[in-house]
Each structure stands twice: as C-alpha cells, then as structure tokens.
Amino acid sequence: MTHGATAVVCALGVATLAATTAGAGEPGAKTIADADIAFAQRAIASGTRAAFLEYLADSAVLLDPAPHPARAATEAGSAPGAPLRWRPDLASVSASGDFGWTSGPFLAWTTNTDEPPAVAGHYFTAWRRADDGAWRVTLDGGISYPLSATAGGHALDVEPRLRRVHGGRGTAADCSLSFGSAWKTDGRAKALKEFRSDDLRLLLAGIPVRDGRAAAPDTDPLVGAPIAALRVAKSRSSERGDVVVSYGEYDIAARPDTPARRYAFVHAWDVDKRCRLALEMLNPIS
C-alpha cells in the first residue's frame, strides 16, 4: 500500500462480513454498514496494511484518483501502514443483497494517532458479496478537504443512514453517458436537476461533503463549468441492475476559477424507470 496523501485518502472502507441474509432496502444495507464498522475496528487492532490485505477482493480497484489494482498497491506498502480511522454514515444495498456501497468521514495520520490528524475527508466504497457470503470491496476511493477545528474527536461520531433502493433495472454506462450528454448540452445545473436523487451525496475534492439540499444544483461549485467530454472506464452493478456504479473521466473546460483538468468520477445510481444519481465523487488527476 502506498503512503502518499492521495493514497491515504482513497484507501478506505474495505470490509468482509460472514454470510448473512440480506433483505431488501434498509435492512440489507445494515449488513454493509456493519461490515464497514467491523473493518475499521480491525484496522485499529491489526494495522492498516494487514487489515487491507485480509479484506480486499482480488479484483478490487483503488481510485488514487486514477484507477489501479488495490491489492497490488497495498502489498507494495510497508507495515503497519499509516493509521486510518473512519465510520460509515451512509449505506445502500441492492434489493437482492449482492451489491452495494457505503460512504462516510475519515481521518488519516502520517505516523501515529498521538498527533493531530493530517488529512480529513469522505470515502466511497462499492461492495460485492462473494460466493462464500462474505462482503468484499470491489471499488474504493475518497476525497479530502481542509481540516477544521473540530476534525479530531467528534468527526467520526456518526451513525449509518440506511438508504432505500428504488428498484428496477439498468446499466451504469448508459446512465453516466446520459448524464454527461445532458451536462454538455444543457449545462450542469440542469443535468443535476434532471438526474439527481433527492438524497444525492456530492464528494468534490477540497470541499466538505454535500448531501441532499446542500448538493442542489444552485450550490454546486462546478455549476457553470462546461464539460468537453465524458469517458466511462468500467461499470459494476448488482445482478438485477438496481444498484450500479461506474468510474472514468470528465474533461472539464477551463474557466477562471476552475482550471482545465481531468476528473475521476464515480456515479452510484439507483435505477427505477430512469437513472438517478445517488452519489458523485470528483477528484482532479495530476
């Protein structure tokens, strides 16, 4: 596992849970929230690197912010790894209980937790239930933002909100491309109004998490920034397609307060009769 600041931000929220029966909607989401909490406790007890090596799926991808194999990055790091502390405050799972995601605040240290944390932020983790019934991470990333005066003891005092899935079927790539097309043609504000869910979570590097009304188009820092292109790298979903995740790149055209640069993104969609944007994560690629 690498120990650069970006890797510390992204390498979060991985967990495994013994087989449990996952119901639809909120009850199923609790199984992933519990897994995330259990992994956070294991990282404290065993060290970050050892815990990640135990719980990462072989095919897991780390957005750092460009995508690369998560297990190889973890294996390349030295033990015990930089200390990480986190807790989910949002969890969602497919109706069949085979795929879902969590998100929440984290704190990271460069050496030990006797010192103030070096980085604060929010993570996003997509999960798949393995054949043995265990939850394992399939995609992981995060964003950082400036530490506040209260970023220490109380930043992780949160409880998971179990998010309802709206059902239906769909494909992540089609949803992402449709959103990008609407942004390019009609502007980001209109695209967000058309595609956002009521409880959209926006993770934008450098800015604390925005949820619900706080993530509304009129408060989005990127409103007014034109998009030149959107490219979907890969997408993953539940078997029935009611929870879908994609990642790739935006090319955002320059403006005075937003330099031209590429963005890695994750779209976590609910799909009913149409696509809904449940979470968007944006990081610049250096």
N, C-alpha and C positions, 0 to 999 in steps of 0.2 A: 504494500500500500504506500502510495506517495504521501508526503507530508507537507506539500505546498499549501498555501492558503486556500486555493480553489478546490483542491482535492479534499481538504478538511471540510469545506462547506458541503461538498456533494456526497461524500462517503458516509451516508447516514441511513437510519431507518430500516435495516435489514433484519428479518427475523424468521424463525421457524417455530411452528406450533404443532404438537402432536394432533393426530386426527380427531376432528370434532365434527359434529353435524352442523352445517351452516344453513340456516334458514334464509328466507328471502328478506331483503330490505335491512332494516336496522338490526335485528338480532344477529344476522350473519356478519354485519360489519363489526360487531363486538369481538369476533374471533380474531380479526386482523388487528384491531386496536390492542387486544390483549397480547398478541404476538409481538407487536412493536414495543410495548412496555416491557415484556419479558426480555427481549433482546437488549434494550437499554440497560436493564439490570445486569445482564450477563457481561456487557462491555465494561461495566464498573468492576465486576468481580474478576474477570479474566484478562482485561486489557482489550483495547480496540482491535488490534490486528488479529488476535486469536479468535475473538468473537466473530469478526467478519469472515475469517476462513471457515469457521464452523457453519455459518448460516447463509453464505452466498450460494445461489444456484450456479451451476457450472456455466450457464449461458447468460448470466446477469450482465447488464450493460451499465456503466457508470457515465453519467454526463458531467464532464470535468472542465469546461462545459461541453467540449466536443465529445462524442461518444467513443468509448473504448471498453475492452473487456474488463469487468470489475474484478474478477478473481485474479487475473494477472497483475493488475495494479496493486491489489492488496498483498499478494505474495512478494512483490518487489520491495515492500516496505519493511522496516526493521521493527522488532518487538520492543515495547508493548504497543507502540503506536501512540499518536497524540490523543490525549483524553477528549472524549466527546460525551456530552450529556444532552438528552433530548426526551421529548414526550409528545405523543400524537394528540392533536386537538381536533382532528377531523378524520373520519374513516368511512369508506364506502366499499361495498362488495356487490358482485353480480347476484342476480336472483337465484342462480344455481349454486352459488358459493364456490366457484372455481377460480375467480379472478377479482382483484380489487386494488384499492390504493389507500394510502394514508398520507397525512401531512401534519406538520407541527413545528414548534420552535426548537432550536438547538443552541447550545453554547459549546465553543471549542477552545481548547487551551494549547499552547505550543509546548509546554513542559508538564506542569502538574497543576492540580486544582487548588493548591495553596495560594496561587496568584490569581489576579482578576482574569476573566476570560479574554481571549484575544479576538474572537470572532463571534458574532451573533447572527442568526438568520432563521430561515424556514426551509425545511426539506420536503421533498416529494418522493414517494416510493410506490412503485407498482409491484404487485404480488401475484404469484400463481400457486395454486395448491397442487403439490406433487402427487404422484401415484400412491405414495405411502400415506397421504393425508396431511403431510406437513406443509405449512405455508413457507414459501421461499421467495426471495426478491428476484424480480426479473428486470427492473429498471430503477435507477436511483440517481437523484440529483438534488440541488438546492440552490438557494440564493442567499447572499449575505447583505447586511445593511449595517450602518454605524451603531456601535454600542451606545445604549442610553444609560442614564444614571441608575436605572432600575434593572439593568440587564443581568444582574447577578442572581441573588437568591430567589426572586419571585418570577423570573422569566419562564420557568418551566412549571409553574403552578397552574396547570390547565387540566381539564378533563375532556376526554374524547367526545366529540359530537358525532353521532352515528347517522350518516347521511342516507336518505332514501334513494333507491334506484327506481327510475321511472319505467323500465321495461322496454320491450321491443327488440328490433334487430337493426344492425347497420355495420358500416366499415369505417375505420378510423381515417384511412387515407382520403376517402371521398369527403368526409366531414371537414378535414383540415384544408383540403384544396378548395372546398366551397367557401370556407371562412376567409381564406387568403384571397380568393377571387372577389368576394364582397368587399374586403378591405381595399383592394386595389381599385375597384370600380367606384365604390360609393363612399370610401373613407372608413377609418377605423371606428369612429363613433357609431355610425350606422350599422356596421358589421357586428359590433358588440351588442347593440340593441336587438339585432335580429337573432343572434346565435347564443347569447349568454343565458345561463340558467339563473334563477332568482338568487341562488346562493353561490354564485361564481367566486372562486378564490383566484386572485391575481398575485403571482410571485414575480416581481420585477427587481432585478439586481440593484442594490443601493437604496431601496425603499422598503419600509416595513410592510408586512403582509396586508392586503386589502381584501375584505370579504363583503359579500352582499352589496348593500347600497354604497359602501365605500369603494367598491370596484366598479361603480357605474361609469358609463362612457364619459360623462362630463367631468369626472375627476381623474381619468386615466392620463398619466403623463405622456403617453405616446399618441394621444388623440391629436390629429393634425400632421403626424409624421406619415408620409406616403410610403407604401410598400412597393418595391420593384419586382420582387419575386418571392415565391414560397416553394420550398422543396421538401418533400416528405422522405426521410431516410428509411424508416421502418415503422410499422404499426403492430400492436399486440392487442388482444381482446379476449373476453370471455368466449366460451364456446358458442353461446347464442348471440353474442354481439351486443348485449345490453350495457356493457361497460367496455370502452375502447380507449386506447392510449396511442398516440403517435409522437414521434420526435423527428426533428430535421433542422431546417434553417429558414430564417427570414432574411431577405435583403431589404433593409430599411433605408430609404433615400435620405440624404443629408438635409439638415436644417440647422439654424444657428445654435440651438441648444441640444441637438441630437446628432452627433457626427455619424456619417455613413459607416455602418458596420453590420456584420452578420450576427444573427441571434440564434442560439439553440433554443428550441421550444418543446414543451410537452403540452398536448391537448388531452385532457381526460374528459371524455364525452359520456353523457347519458344519451341514449338513443331511444326515442319513443316513435312518434310519427315523423320526427325530424331531429336533426342534430342539435344538441345543447352543449355549450361549453361550460364544464363544471370546474376546470382548473386550467390556468395557463401559466407557464413558467418561462421567463425570458432572461437569458444571460448573454452578454457580449462574448464573442470568440476573438481572442487576441491573436 
